[in-house]
Amino acid sequence: MNKRILSVFVFSAALFSMQAQDGKGGISETMLNQIKQSYQGTTADKALRNAIGNNDIRKLALNQENLTGMDTHFSVKVDSKGITDQKSSGRCWLFTGLNVMRAKAIAQYGFQSFEFSEIYPFFWDQLEKANLFLQGVIDTSKSPMTDKTVEWLFQHPLSDGGTFTGVADIVSKYGLVPKEAMPETNSSDNTSRMANLVSLKLKEYGLQLRDLASKGAKPAALDKEKTTMLGTIYRMLVLNLGVPPTEFDYVRKDAKGNPAETEHHTPMSFLKKYGDENLLTNYVMVMNDPTREYYKCYEIDYDRHRYDGKNWTYVNLPVEDIKEMAIASLKDSTMMYFSCDVGKFLNSERGLLDVKNYDYESLMGTTFGMDKKQRIQTFSSGSSHAMTLMAVDLNQDGKPVKWMVENSWGPASGYQGHLIMTDEWFNEYMFRLVLETKYVPAKVMDIFKQKPIRLPAWDPMFAEEN
């Protein structure tokens, strides 16, 4: 920061402090009396206050006019068998990515049921993220601790969240195994305690690496120290998650659930037969972010789960363009990785995402008028959860009326483990979609060839999905 900018900043801060101390901008007695007039204490006001003070706001705002029978018919639907459950973890991105491949395997081999092990790629995800952090610390060791990138690294040394980027990064390198080859543990179902301990250790190691670098340690010495540190992290992960298998026998079953053949596999051979080897090349991610220019390509720093991976790029498109590609994919019986702001207007009991679910305006006696762009600008909305887009209902004109996703919150959640969303809700709270390139128009694929606009890792639109 140059001296002139610093002087302006210091002057502005001092001016703000002086104004605050002078009482300007505060709530005066006259102003307070005026503010108090908004609540008159009428019978209706008291009734509302009593109701809200003793009840869940969502239940009071539940729109009775929107509780008519929910239409669960879909004109275009990809078959699905079995709902997965991420339990108390932030691994929605991983479950969703694996569910996209799972649907293809079920369709190809006629399985009665089938599930990839989620804990297996999660193990490698955590180790690779640990290396991404430690190497990032080494790369930025000459910058002060107050540097924005250094701060971001130490604030995010590790997490169980992610995006499809992580599925592609991890699975393409380490392969896949079936659920029975590496089952879940308490720490994979409930990741917070393990993550806190590993993160704490990583931060300690980060400081040690910076200290070594400040004393003139050579790159080879820092790399050797990092390798030793990762050995400790690996052991911690094994203690919590188990040892990832390097080879295993898999009993393939027929459509009736009877054993058909015993196959011997490595994780990479299992990926080749039952998954998708081309995750890094066959898929692209599009987004709808009205705060940024459409038909442009964007890249985000550290938007990868491996240090030796590649930051994913996104093309920003109007939501109608995204719908056209999604419909084409569903018509070809292909599910998609889909992310959204799932908590907004969710009626979890019905499994319905609808902007008419709750009438907060009538309850509070005011309006909430921000549009999607304004909600993003004010950090009021962003992508929070990934699910598998599997169905759309089209009207006579071929336009979408509603959509359905396969969720990973267990079969008892929502509508039989699924969520149904109105097209209006889709417009307002859908953010990202991953598509196979064959469903993406050439004009959009050409945009991916542009030099991407690079954004910082802390950009609010690119928070990890949980």
C-alpha positions as CSV (number, residue, x, y, z in Angstrom):
1,M,0.0,0.0,0.0
2,N,1.6,3.3,-1.0
3,K,1.9,6.2,1.5
4,R,-0.8,8.3,-0.2
5,I,-3.4,5.6,0.0
6,L,-2.4,4.8,3.6
7,S,-2.7,8.5,4.5
8,V,-6.2,8.7,3.0
9,F,-7.2,5.6,4.9
10,V,-5.9,6.9,8.2
11,F,-7.6,10.3,7.6
12,S,-10.9,8.7,6.8
13,A,-10.8,6.4,9.9
14,A,-9.9,9.4,12.1
15,L,-12.7,11.5,10.6
16,F,-15.2,8.6,11.1
17,S,-14.0,8.3,14.8
18,M,-14.3,12.1,15.3
19,Q,-17.8,12.2,13.9
20,A,-18.8,9.2,16.1
21,Q,-17.5,10.9,19.2
22,D,-19.3,14.2,18.3
23,G,-22.6,12.3,18.3
24,K,-23.2,12.7,14.6
25,G,-25.0,9.7,13.1
26,G,-26.1,8.3,16.4
27,I,-29.7,7.8,17.6
28,S,-30.8,11.0,19.3
29,E,-33.7,11.2,21.8
30,T,-35.9,12.9,19.1
31,M,-35.0,10.2,16.6
32,L,-35.7,7.4,19.1
33,N,-39.1,8.8,19.9
34,Q,-39.9,8.8,16.2
35,I,-38.6,5.2,15.8
36,K,-40.7,4.0,18.6
37,Q,-43.9,5.1,16.8
38,S,-43.5,2.1,14.4
39,Y,-44.9,-0.1,17.2
40,Q,-48.2,1.1,18.6
41,G,-48.9,-1.7,21.0
42,T,-52.4,-2.3,19.5
43,T,-54.3,-5.5,20.1
44,A,-53.0,-6.9,16.8
45,D,-49.4,-5.8,17.6
46,K,-49.6,-7.6,21.0
47,A,-51.1,-10.7,19.5
48,L,-48.2,-10.9,16.9
49,R,-45.6,-10.2,19.6
50,N,-47.0,-13.0,21.7
51,A,-47.1,-15.4,18.8
52,I,-43.6,-14.7,17.5
53,G,-42.1,-14.7,21.0
54,N,-43.3,-18.2,21.7
55,N,-43.1,-19.9,18.3
56,D,-40.8,-20.7,15.4
57,I,-41.1,-17.9,12.9
58,R,-41.2,-20.3,10.0
59,K,-44.3,-22.1,11.4
60,L,-46.1,-18.7,11.8
61,A,-45.1,-17.6,8.3
62,L,-46.1,-20.9,6.7
63,N,-48.3,-20.0,3.8
64,Q,-51.5,-22.0,4.2
65,E,-52.6,-21.1,0.6
66,N,-49.5,-23.0,-0.7
67,L,-50.2,-26.2,1.2
68,T,-52.4,-27.8,-1.4
69,G,-51.5,-31.2,-2.8
70,M,-47.9,-31.2,-4.2
71,D,-47.6,-32.3,-7.8
72,T,-44.9,-35.0,-7.9
73,H,-45.2,-36.0,-11.5
74,F,-42.3,-35.2,-13.8
75,S,-42.4,-35.5,-17.6
76,V,-38.6,-36.0,-17.8
77,K,-37.0,-38.1,-15.1
78,V,-33.8,-40.1,-14.7
79,D,-34.2,-43.3,-12.7
80,S,-32.6,-43.5,-9.3
81,K,-32.2,-46.3,-6.8
82,G,-31.4,-45.6,-3.1
83,I,-30.8,-42.3,-1.3
84,T,-27.4,-41.7,0.2
85,D,-26.8,-40.0,3.6
86,Q,-23.9,-37.6,4.3
87,K,-24.9,-37.6,8.0
88,S,-23.3,-34.7,10.0
89,S,-20.7,-33.9,7.5
90,G,-20.2,-31.2,4.8
91,R,-19.5,-33.8,2.0
92,C,-22.6,-32.9,-0.2
93,W,-20.2,-32.1,-3.1
94,L,-18.7,-35.6,-2.9
95,F,-21.9,-37.5,-2.5
96,T,-23.4,-35.5,-5.4
97,G,-20.5,-36.1,-7.7
98,L,-20.5,-39.8,-6.9
99,N,-24.2,-40.1,-7.3
100,V,-23.9,-38.7,-10.9
101,M,-21.6,-41.6,-11.7
102,R,-23.6,-44.1,-9.6
103,A,-26.7,-43.4,-11.7
104,K,-24.8,-44.4,-14.8
105,A,-23.5,-47.6,-13.3
106,I,-26.9,-48.6,-12.1
107,A,-28.4,-48.0,-15.6
108,Q,-25.5,-49.8,-17.4
109,Y,-25.3,-52.9,-15.2
110,G,-28.9,-53.1,-14.0
111,F,-28.0,-53.1,-10.3
112,Q,-30.7,-53.4,-7.8
113,S,-28.7,-51.1,-5.6
114,F,-25.2,-49.7,-5.7
115,E,-23.1,-47.1,-3.9
116,F,-19.5,-45.9,-4.2
117,S,-17.5,-45.5,-0.9
118,E,-17.6,-41.9,0.0
119,I,-15.1,-42.2,2.7
120,Y,-12.4,-43.5,0.3
121,P,-12.1,-40.3,-1.8
122,F,-12.7,-38.2,1.3
123,F,-9.6,-39.6,2.9
124,W,-7.5,-38.6,0.0
125,D,-9.3,-35.2,-0.3
126,Q,-8.3,-34.4,3.3
127,L,-4.6,-35.4,2.7
128,E,-4.5,-33.4,-0.6
129,K,-6.0,-30.4,1.0
130,A,-3.5,-30.6,3.8
131,N,-0.7,-30.5,1.2
132,L,-2.4,-27.7,-0.7
133,F,-2.4,-25.6,2.5
134,L,1.2,-26.4,3.5
135,Q,2.6,-25.8,0.0
136,G,0.5,-22.6,-0.2
137,V,2.2,-21.5,3.1
138,I,5.6,-22.2,1.6
139,D,4.7,-20.3,-1.6
140,T,3.6,-17.2,0.4
141,S,6.2,-17.4,3.1
142,K,7.8,-14.1,2.0
143,S,4.5,-12.3,2.5
144,P,3.5,-10.9,5.9
145,M,0.9,-12.7,8.0
146,T,-1.4,-9.7,7.3
147,D,-1.4,-10.5,3.6
148,K,-4.9,-11.3,2.4
149,T,-3.9,-14.6,0.8
150,V,-1.9,-15.7,3.9
151,E,-4.8,-14.8,6.1
152,W,-7.2,-16.8,3.9
153,L,-4.8,-19.9,4.0
154,F,-4.7,-19.9,7.8
155,Q,-8.4,-19.4,8.0
156,H,-9.1,-22.3,5.7
157,P,-6.3,-24.9,6.2
158,L,-8.8,-27.8,5.8
159,S,-12.5,-28.4,5.4
160,D,-14.9,-31.1,4.5
161,G,-16.7,-28.9,2.0
162,G,-16.0,-28.6,-1.7
163,T,-17.4,-28.5,-5.2
164,F,-17.3,-30.9,-8.2
165,T,-13.8,-29.6,-8.7
166,G,-12.8,-31.8,-5.8
167,V,-14.6,-34.9,-7.2
168,A,-12.7,-34.5,-10.5
169,D,-9.3,-33.8,-8.8
170,I,-9.4,-36.6,-6.3
171,V,-11.2,-39.4,-8.1
172,S,-9.1,-39.0,-11.3
173,K,-6.0,-39.5,-9.2
174,Y,-7.0,-42.1,-6.6
175,G,-9.9,-43.9,-8.3
176,L,-13.0,-45.3,-6.6
177,V,-14.0,-48.3,-4.5
178,P,-17.4,-49.8,-3.6
179,K,-19.1,-48.9,-0.3
180,E,-18.3,-52.3,1.2
181,A,-14.5,-52.0,0.5
182,M,-14.2,-49.0,2.8
183,P,-17.3,-48.3,5.0
184,E,-18.0,-45.1,6.9
185,T,-16.7,-44.4,10.4
186,N,-18.0,-42.2,13.2
187,S,-15.4,-39.5,12.1
188,S,-16.6,-39.5,8.5
189,D,-20.2,-39.3,9.5
190,N,-19.4,-36.6,12.1
191,T,-16.4,-34.7,10.6
192,S,-16.2,-31.6,12.8
193,R,-14.0,-33.0,15.7
194,M,-11.5,-34.6,13.4
195,A,-11.4,-31.6,11.1
196,N,-10.7,-29.3,14.1
197,L,-7.8,-31.4,15.3
198,V,-6.2,-31.7,11.9
199,S,-6.7,-28.0,11.1
200,L,-5.1,-27.1,14.4
201,K,-2.1,-29.2,13.6
202,L,-1.9,-27.8,10.1
203,K,-1.9,-24.2,11.4
204,E,0.9,-25.1,13.8
205,Y,2.9,-26.7,10.9
206,G,2.2,-23.6,8.8
207,L,3.8,-21.3,11.3
208,Q,6.8,-23.7,11.5
209,L,7.3,-23.6,7.8
210,R,7.1,-19.8,7.7
211,D,9.7,-19.7,10.5
212,L,12.0,-22.0,8.6
213,A,11.6,-20.0,5.4
214,S,12.4,-16.8,7.2
215,K,15.7,-18.3,8.4
216,G,16.7,-19.1,4.8
217,A,15.7,-22.7,4.5
218,K,16.1,-24.0,0.9
219,P,13.1,-25.4,-1.1
220,A,14.4,-28.9,-0.7
221,A,14.6,-28.6,3.1
222,L,11.1,-27.1,3.2
223,D,9.8,-29.9,1.1
224,K,11.4,-32.5,3.3
225,E,9.9,-30.9,6.4
226,K,6.5,-30.8,4.7
227,T,6.6,-34.5,3.8
228,T,7.3,-35.3,7.5
229,M,4.4,-33.1,8.5
230,L,2.1,-34.9,6.0
231,G,3.1,-38.2,7.6
232,T,1.6,-37.0,10.9
233,I,-1.6,-35.9,9.1
234,Y,-1.8,-39.2,7.2
235,R,-1.7,-41.1,10.6
236,M,-4.4,-38.9,12.0
237,L,-6.6,-39.6,9.0
238,V,-6.0,-43.4,9.2
239,L,-6.9,-43.3,12.9
240,N,-10.2,-41.6,12.1
241,L,-11.1,-43.0,8.7
242,G,-9.2,-46.2,8.3
243,V,-6.6,-47.4,5.7
244,P,-7.6,-46.8,2.1
245,P,-7.6,-50.2,0.2
246,T,-5.1,-50.6,-2.6
247,E,-6.8,-53.8,-4.0
248,F,-10.0,-55.7,-3.2
249,D,-12.5,-58.2,-4.3
250,Y,-15.9,-57.0,-5.4
251,V,-19.0,-59.3,-5.7
252,R,-21.0,-57.9,-8.5
253,K,-24.8,-58.7,-8.2
254,D,-27.4,-59.0,-10.9
255,A,-30.7,-57.1,-11.1
256,K,-32.3,-59.4,-8.6
257,G,-29.5,-58.9,-6.1
258,N,-28.0,-62.3,-6.5
259,P,-24.2,-62.7,-6.8
260,A,-23.1,-62.8,-10.4
261,E,-19.3,-62.6,-10.4
262,T,-16.4,-61.9,-8.1
263,E,-14.1,-59.3,-9.5
264,H,-10.6,-58.3,-8.3
265,H,-9.9,-54.6,-8.6
266,T,-7.6,-51.7,-7.7
267,P,-9.3,-48.4,-7.1
268,M,-8.2,-47.2,-10.6
269,S,-9.6,-50.4,-12.4
270,F,-12.9,-50.0,-10.4
271,L,-13.1,-46.3,-11.6
272,K,-12.5,-47.5,-15.2
273,K,-15.3,-50.0,-15.1
274,Y,-17.9,-48.4,-12.9
275,G,-17.1,-44.7,-12.8
276,D,-15.9,-42.1,-15.3
277,E,-12.2,-41.7,-16.1
278,N,-12.7,-38.4,-17.9
279,L,-13.9,-36.3,-15.0
280,L,-11.2,-33.7,-15.8
281,T,-12.0,-33.4,-19.5
282,N,-15.6,-34.4,-20.1
283,Y,-17.3,-31.9,-17.7
284,V,-17.6,-28.2,-17.4
285,M,-19.2,-25.9,-14.8
286,V,-21.6,-23.1,-15.6
287,M,-23.0,-20.6,-13.1
288,N,-25.6,-17.9,-12.9
289,D,-24.3,-14.9,-11.1
290,P,-26.0,-11.7,-12.1
291,T,-23.4,-9.6,-10.3
292,R,-20.9,-10.4,-13.0
293,E,-20.9,-10.1,-16.8
294,Y,-22.5,-13.0,-18.7
295,Y,-20.7,-15.0,-21.4
296,K,-17.4,-14.6,-19.6
297,C,-15.0,-17.2,-18.2
298,Y,-13.9,-17.0,-14.6
299,E,-11.2,-18.7,-12.5
300,I,-10.8,-18.7,-8.8
301,D,-7.5,-19.0,-6.9
302,Y,-7.1,-22.2,-4.9
303,D,-10.3,-23.6,-6.5
304,R,-8.9,-27.1,-6.6
305,H,-8.5,-29.9,-4.0
306,R,-4.9,-30.9,-5.1
307,Y,-1.9,-28.5,-5.3
308,D,-1.0,-30.2,-8.6
309,G,-4.5,-29.9,-9.9
310,K,-5.9,-27.1,-12.0
311,N,-8.1,-24.3,-10.9
312,W,-11.5,-25.0,-12.4
313,T,-13.0,-22.4,-14.8
314,Y,-16.7,-21.3,-14.9
315,V,-18.7,-19.7,-17.6
316,N,-21.3,-17.2,-16.3
317,L,-24.6,-17.5,-18.2
318,P,-28.2,-16.3,-18.0
319,V,-30.3,-18.8,-16.1
320,E,-32.4,-19.6,-19.2
321,D,-29.3,-20.8,-21.1
322,I,-28.5,-23.1,-18.2
323,K,-32.0,-24.5,-18.2
324,E,-31.7,-25.5,-21.9
325,M,-28.6,-27.5,-21.3
326,A,-30.0,-29.1,-18.1
327,I,-33.1,-30.2,-20.0
328,A,-31.0,-31.7,-22.8
329,S,-29.0,-33.7,-20.3
330,L,-32.1,-35.0,-18.5
331,K,-33.8,-35.9,-21.8
332,D,-30.7,-38.1,-22.4
333,S,-31.1,-39.8,-19.0
334,T,-28.1,-38.0,-17.5
335,M,-28.1,-36.6,-14.0
336,M,-26.1,-33.5,-13.1
337,Y,-24.2,-31.9,-10.2
338,F,-26.3,-29.0,-9.1
339,S,-25.7,-26.4,-6.4
340,C,-28.0,-23.8,-4.8
341,D,-28.9,-21.9,-1.7
342,V,-30.9,-24.7,-0.3
343,G,-32.0,-23.1,3.0
344,K,-34.0,-20.4,1.4
345,F,-37.8,-21.0,1.5
346,L,-37.3,-24.7,2.1
347,N,-40.2,-26.6,3.6
348,S,-38.2,-29.6,4.8
349,E,-41.3,-31.6,5.9
350,R,-42.7,-31.6,2.3
351,G,-39.4,-31.5,0.5
352,L,-40.5,-28.4,-1.4
353,L,-38.4,-25.4,-2.4
354,D,-40.8,-22.6,-3.3
355,V,-40.6,-18.8,-2.8
356,K,-44.3,-19.0,-1.8
357,N,-43.7,-21.4,1.1
358,Y,-43.4,-18.7,3.8
359,D,-45.1,-15.3,3.9
360,Y,-42.6,-13.4,6.1
361,E,-43.8,-10.1,4.7
362,S,-47.3,-10.4,6.1
363,L,-46.0,-11.6,9.4
364,M,-43.5,-8.8,9.8
365,G,-45.5,-6.1,8.2
366,T,-42.8,-5.1,5.7
367,T,-41.4,-6.2,2.4
368,F,-38.1,-8.0,1.5
369,G,-37.4,-6.6,-2.0
370,M,-33.9,-7.5,-3.0
371,D,-33.4,-9.4,-6.2
372,K,-30.9,-12.2,-6.8
373,K,-28.1,-9.7,-7.8
374,Q,-28.6,-7.6,-4.7
375,R,-28.8,-10.7,-2.4
376,I,-25.4,-11.8,-3.7
377,Q,-23.9,-8.3,-3.4
378,T,-25.0,-8.1,0.2
379,F,-23.9,-11.6,1.1
380,S,-27.5,-12.6,1.7
381,S,-27.4,-15.5,-0.7
382,G,-24.8,-17.9,-2.1
383,S,-24.3,-21.5,-3.1
384,S,-24.5,-23.6,0.1
385,H,-25.4,-27.2,-0.9
386,A,-24.9,-29.6,-3.8
387,M,-27.5,-32.1,-5.0
388,T,-28.0,-34.3,-8.0
389,L,-30.4,-32.8,-10.6
390,M,-32.5,-35.7,-11.9
391,A,-35.9,-34.5,-13.2
392,V,-37.8,-31.7,-14.8
393,D,-41.5,-31.2,-15.6
394,L,-42.2,-29.4,-18.8
395,N,-45.5,-27.7,-19.9
396,Q,-47.1,-28.0,-23.3
397,D,-44.7,-25.3,-24.6
398,G,-41.6,-27.2,-23.4
399,K,-40.9,-24.8,-20.6
400,P,-40.0,-26.0,-17.1
401,V,-42.6,-25.8,-14.4
402,K,-40.6,-27.6,-11.6
403,W,-37.5,-29.6,-11.0
404,M,-36.4,-32.4,-8.7
405,V,-33.0,-33.3,-7.1
406,E,-31.8,-36.4,-5.4
407,N,-30.4,-35.2,-2.0
408,S,-27.9,-36.8,0.3
409,W,-29.7,-36.3,3.6
410,G,-31.1,-39.9,3.9
411,P,-34.3,-41.4,2.6
412,A,-36.5,-40.0,5.4
413,S,-35.8,-36.4,4.5
414,G,-37.8,-34.2,2.2
415,Y,-39.9,-36.0,-0.4
416,Q,-38.7,-39.6,-0.1
417,G,-35.1,-38.3,0.0
418,H,-35.6,-35.8,-2.8
419,L,-36.4,-32.1,-3.0
420,I,-38.8,-30.6,-5.5
421,M,-38.3,-27.0,-6.6
422,T,-40.5,-24.6,-8.5
423,D,-39.0,-23.0,-11.6
424,E,-39.4,-19.6,-9.9
425,W,-37.3,-20.9,-7.0
426,F,-34.7,-22.3,-9.5
427,N,-34.4,-18.8,-11.0
428,E,-33.7,-17.2,-7.7
429,Y,-31.5,-19.6,-5.8
430,M,-29.8,-21.9,-8.4
431,F,-26.1,-21.1,-8.8
432,R,-23.9,-23.8,-10.4
433,L,-24.4,-26.8,-12.7
434,V,-21.9,-29.3,-14.0
435,L,-22.6,-30.7,-17.4
436,E,-21.0,-33.2,-19.8
437,T,-19.5,-31.3,-22.7
438,K,-21.8,-33.0,-25.2
439,Y,-24.8,-31.1,-23.8
440,V,-23.0,-27.7,-24.0
441,P,-23.5,-25.6,-27.1
442,A,-20.3,-24.9,-29.1
443,K,-20.7,-21.1,-28.5
444,V,-20.4,-21.8,-24.7
445,M,-17.5,-24.2,-25.1
446,D,-15.7,-21.5,-27.0
447,I,-16.0,-19.2,-24.0
448,F,-14.0,-21.7,-22.0
449,K,-11.1,-21.1,-24.4
450,Q,-11.0,-17.4,-23.3
451,K,-8.3,-16.3,-20.8
452,P,-10.3,-16.5,-17.6
453,I,-10.9,-13.6,-15.4
454,R,-9.1,-14.5,-12.2
455,L,-10.9,-14.0,-8.8
456,P,-9.5,-14.4,-5.3
457,A,-10.0,-17.5,-3.2
458,W,-12.2,-15.5,-0.8
459,D,-14.8,-14.5,-3.4
460,P,-18.2,-15.0,-1.7
461,M,-19.8,-16.6,-4.7
462,F,-17.3,-19.5,-4.6
463,A,-17.6,-20.7,-1.0
464,E,-17.5,-24.5,-0.6
465,E,-20.7,-26.4,-0.7
466,N,-21.6,-28.5,2.4
